[in-house]
Amino acid sequence: MAYLAFDDTGLVPVAARAPAPAPVTVTGPIADPARPAARFSALEWSVVALARGDTVGSLRHPSRLAVAMRAVFRQPNPRLADERLEALRRMAVFSWHYGFTVPSREVQAFIAAGFTTDHYETLLASIGVAKRRDHRGA
């Protein structure tokens, strides 16, 4: 017999709540003390958390058939209208799935969107912490 665990309110199953990535501030030898720490806004952290559920296939340019099928089945478009947030989403999707193995063109697009290498390191550190937390909890 199986049971379903609910949170404290009794409204949401515990398994349905995916933990968001933990904000991490990069310090140590890779951080430059002359520059302020790279920080993401709450909106940017929410993009990183939502990217966790996106597949790598969501990063490809959709064909006309895919656009038509999305309209027929009323599926939302995973792409973001804001170019800066879309660059962050793309980087987060690659990072969730592949860790540090990200295509160099994506890193360049991420930097071109206004982020820094410190933001990139903060993003990867945060996702790494979330993955380790999930692995220990599973």
C-alpha positions, 0 to 999 in steps of 0.5 A: 500500500502506498501513501502520499505525503503532503506539506504542512498545509495539506494542499500540495503533495511534497513530491510536487514541490521541486526545490529551487536552486539555492542562491550561492555567492562565489568566494575564494580563489575564483572570485576577484575581491575588487569586483562586487559579487555577482547577484541574480534578481528574484526574477532571474532566480525564478527563470533558473528554477523554471529551466530545471523542468525544460528539456534540451529540445526546448532550446532548438528553433521550432519548425513550422510543424512544431509551432502548428502542433503546439497551437493544436495541443495548446502547449505553451512556448518555453522561450522567453520574450526578454532576450536577456532572460532567454539567454539565462534560461538557455544557460540554465537548461544546459547547466541543469542537464550537462553541468560545466559542459556547455557549448562555447557559443552559449557562454558567449551569448550569455556574456553578450546578454549582459551577464559576467563570468561571475554570474556564470560561476554563481549559476553553476555553483547554485545548480551544483548545490541543488543537484547534490541536495537532491541526490542526498534526499533521493 
